[in-house]
Amino acid sequence: MGIDIHNLNFMAHAQDLGVRFERSLAIGRQVLHVEPRGLQAHRRLRGLPDLPLSSGTPWFEPLLQQWYGAVEADSVDASAYEGASILHDMNLPWPAQDAARGHYDAVLDFGCLEHVFDFPTAWRNLVAVTRVGGHILHALPANNLCGHGFYQFSPELFFNLYRPEQGFDLKAVYFAIRTEPRHWWRVANPLTVRRRVNLCNGHEVYLLVLARKLAELPPGPAPQQSDYAMGDWIANGQAGAPAPAHAAPHPATTWLDRAGQLDRARRWRDRFRALRGAVLDLPAPDYQRLVVDRLIARSP
């Protein structure tokens, strides 16, 4: 759990979008994982003062206090081994009368909820401690990080969780390739493009999500994946509508099948797709590439 260069840039971008950090809560006590050269480059880009760090573990509190004006920089964990200021197992509902409910301007989930088995309860805890008008920031594994935690996350989940009828304004959904700090990719909303937005590539990918809490609402129905909830995409909303007809097979497919080479050809096709997906880019139009420095630079 920590703040790497992607998370640091994401906090800066969130601040430019109106996020306040005066009262901040991190899920897990965060460590600053940015090398000094990268930290100095970020400081110059944002026009920030020097960030003096004490010797030992570079915990996140000085960063929040000195660069983001935090008056409170709390953290929550299931155990005390890293010195979190609040002890609570995120698998369990947040206590109903606890003073932290509705208290925080910014709640930071930087590499945490993938390690919590009961994700719905943990997510509801994040919502509970965020004040109306406050923001939730996620930076979670999305692709090629299988085994890192319990879960990897799809943008589809957050496009459904953070909807106005759920009491939220979803302000940003980006993919970030771990080894490519220069760019992010804005993810298309399946509800907008009216189809699934998939990703198959050869790099570790983070999912960056920013949402603003608009209202304190009671729990609603469980989200449904867009294409299952929006039946008109494929059947115009008519129950019992016939399944769409399948196109006739390509002549080359028929020839390969007759020659007993169809499975082999498909294997080579899949290998080619895997190689193509190993480049440092994500495919348009579902993903729009953004230059991070341009996104977060402050004018002198």
N, C-alpha and C positions, 0 to 999 in steps of 0.2 A: 504494500500500500504506500503510495507516494505521489509526489508531484514531479513528473518528468517535463521535458520541454514542451510536449504537446499539451499537457495539462496546464502548464504555466501560461502558454499562449492562449489557451481556451479561457482561462480566468480573465486575461486581459481583454479578450474579445467580448466576454460576458459583461465586463465592466463598461465597455463602450456601448453595449446594448441596454444599459440602465440597471445592471445588477448592483446592489449595495452589499457590502461585506461587513458592516459594522458589527452585526451579531452573526457569527458564522459557526457552523457545526460540521465537522468532518466525520465521516463514517470510518472509524479506524484512525488512530493518530498518524498523520501523514509525515513522511520524511521527504525532504527536498532532494531529488535525484537529478540535478542539473549541474553539469561540470562548470567550473568558474568561468571559462571562456564563453560558454553559451549564456550564462547568467549575465555577464557584462554586456554581451551583444543585445540581449533582451532589455536590459536597463537603458542602454543608449537609445534603442528604438522607441521606447516608451517615455523617454525623458525623465527617468526616475533617479532618486538619490542613491548613493552607495547603500548596499545592504550588508551591514556588519553581522557576521555569523560567529557565534561562540564556538569554541573547540568542542569536539565530541559530535554526537548525532545532530545533524542539521534538521531539527524539527520544524514544522510548518508555521508555528505561531509567530516568529519574528517577521516572516514574509507577509503574513496576513496583516499584522499590525503596522508595519512600516511602509508597505507598498499599497495596501488596500484599506487602510484606516479602520481596521477591526478593533473594536473595544472589547469584544468577547471573541475568543478563538477556542472553542470547545471541541472535544472529540469524544466519541463513544465507541466502546469495545466490550466484548464479552468477558474479558479478563483485564487484569491490571498490569500485565507484563510490559507494556510499552508506555505506561503512565497516562492513559486516557483519563480525561476529567470526569467522564460519566461512564458507569459500568451498567451495561444492559445487553442481553443477548437479543440480537435483531430477529431471531426466529420467533420471539415472543412479542405480543402486542405491547405498544408503549403504554405505561400506566395511565389510566384515565384522568387522574387528578394531578399529574406531574406538571410542574411549572414550565417545563420545556415545550409543552404542546403549544403550537402556534407562536413560537417565540423567535425563530431565527429568520434573518434576512436571506441567508444563503446556506444551503445544505450541499456539501461536497461528497459525492460518491465516486471517488477516484480509485477504481480497482478494488471494490469492496463487495458489492452485492453478488458477484459471481461466486463468492465463497460462502454465502448464506443459503442453506438448503431451502428454507421456506421463503422464497422470493416474494410472493404476494404479501405476506405479513411484513417483511422487511421494507418493501416499497410503501406500504400503507404507513409504516412508521415514519418514513421520510416525509410523506405528505402531512402527517399529524404534527410534526415539529416545525414545519414551515409556516410562517405567518402569511396571511392573505396579502398579496402584493410581493411576497418573497419569491425566491427562485430555487430550483433544484438543478444541480449540474451533475451529469453522469459522464464518466470516462471508463468504458467497460470493454472487455474483449469481444470481438465480433467474428473474427475469422482466423483460422490456423493457429489457435491457441488452445486446442483441445487438450484437456488434462491440467490446465493451469488452475482451474477451479471446478465447481459443479457445472457451470453453464458458460456458453457463449450466447451473445444476444443479437437478435435481428432488429433492424430499424422498425420493422412492422409492429413490434411490440409497443414501442414508444409512440409511434404515430397513433396507436389506438388508446394507450393510457392517457395521453396528454391532449385530450380534445375539449372544446369549449363545454360540451354537455357534461363532462367530467369535472368541470371547474378549472380548466387550465388553458393557457395560451402556449403552444409549442413554438419556440422562437428559433431553434436551430437544431438540425440533425446533420452531422458530418461523419464521414469516414476519414481516418488518419492511418496511413501506413507507418508502422513503428519506426522503421529506418529511414523515412523520408519526411523530415521535419519542415521542408519548405512548402509543402502543399497539403491542403485538405480537399475533400470532395463532398460537395453538398448532395444529399441523397434525395431522390425524387420520392414523393409521397404516393404510395400505391392507390390511395383514394382519389388522387388527382389524375394519375396516368391510367387508372382503371385496369391495372394488371399487376402481377407480382413483380417486385424489384429484387432481383437475385444478384449474388456475387459469388464467383468461383475464381480464386486467384492463388498466387504462390507466396504471399507475404502475410506476416502478422498484421492484423488490422484492428484498430481501436474504433469504437463507436462513441462519438461525442454528442451529448444531448443537453439542451438547455430548455427549461420550461418554467413559466411563471404561474403561480397559483392565483387564480382569480376569485375564488370563493370557497367557503367551507361547506362542502356538500356531504351528505351521507353516502356510504358506499353504494355504487350503482351495480348494474349487472356485469358479469365477467365479459371482458372484451372478446370479440370474435374476429378471426382473421378477415381482412377486407374482402377477399373474393368469396368467402363463404357468407359474409354478412350482406354483401351487395349482389344478390342473385341476378339482378338485371344485367350484370356484366355479360353473362353467358346465356341467360334464358328470358330476358326481359321481365323478370319477376314472376313468371307464370309457373305455378306449381305443376309438376308433371310434364313440363315441356320436353320434347324429344331432345336427346343428346345431339350436339352438332355433328354433322357428317364428317368423316375423316377423308382427307385428300387421298387420291390414288397414289400408290407408291411411285417414286421416281424410277424411270427405266433402268438406271444404273443400279439401284437397290435390287430390283428384280433380277438383273443379270448376275450380280454378286451372290444373291441367294441361291440361284440355280447352280452357280459354280462352287458352292460350298465355302465361299470366302467372305460372307457378310459379317460374321462375328469378328474375323480378323480385321476387316476394314474398319469396323466400329472401334476396335481397340486402338488402332493407329490414329483414328480421328480424335479419340479422347486424349491420347498422349499429346497430340498437336495442340489441342485446346489447353491442356495443362501448361505446356511450354509458353503458349501465348499469354496465359494468365500470370506468368512469373515476372512480367515487366513491371516497372514502377509507375503504373498508371491504372486507372479504373475506367471501365468503358462508358462512353457517352451513349445515349442521352440520359441514362439513369443517374449518372454521376457527373456533376459539374466541377471541374478543377478550379481551386482557388489558391492564390499565392498568399501564404500566411502573413508574411511581412507587410504586404500591402493592406491586408485586412486589419492589422493591429497597430500599424505605425501611427504615431502622433505627430502632427505638424509642429515644427519648431516655433 
